[in-house]
């Protein structure tokens, strides 16, 4: 019996998954890749509830995710280094999902635009929020599609602090509406 699913308003046949072939493909990437492809507890929970976590699981999930954040002494680094993290595909690759500097012609729209993010200021609360949001976005949006850059060690705490500076610094070109932005 063939399985079907709805895609773009059309009923199409589902493709069979060859588990052995998937396992071989994962193993061919080497041990580090194979390790990265293993779901952690939170990812398993998100897979179990693709439509969203039930209310009775939410607070424990968020508490577990919050406990995973490692806060550095300084949560705001150098905006120039942060810009490099933002635009580099092997690092943040933020343009894949977000609009940033107004002069950038290509960007994604999966996430909110980050142009003039610095209008929020540089107070302790917004700096911490921004750092935590990049380190582990599942604290604020459980099971978000945004990568958990710190949790999965895709970025170091220092690189995340540099991204925070890029997003919040008035001098950063992502903030043309902020005093001195774009210089």
PyMOL commands that set and color helices and strands:
alter all, ss='L'
color gray80, all
select helices_A, chain A and resi 19-28+31-36+41-48+55-67+79-87+94-96+117-120+124-135+137-139+157-168
alter helices_A, ss='H'
color red, helices_A
select strands_A, chain A and resi 4-7+10-13
alter strands_A, ss='S'
color yellow, strands_A
deselect
rebuild
show_as cartoon
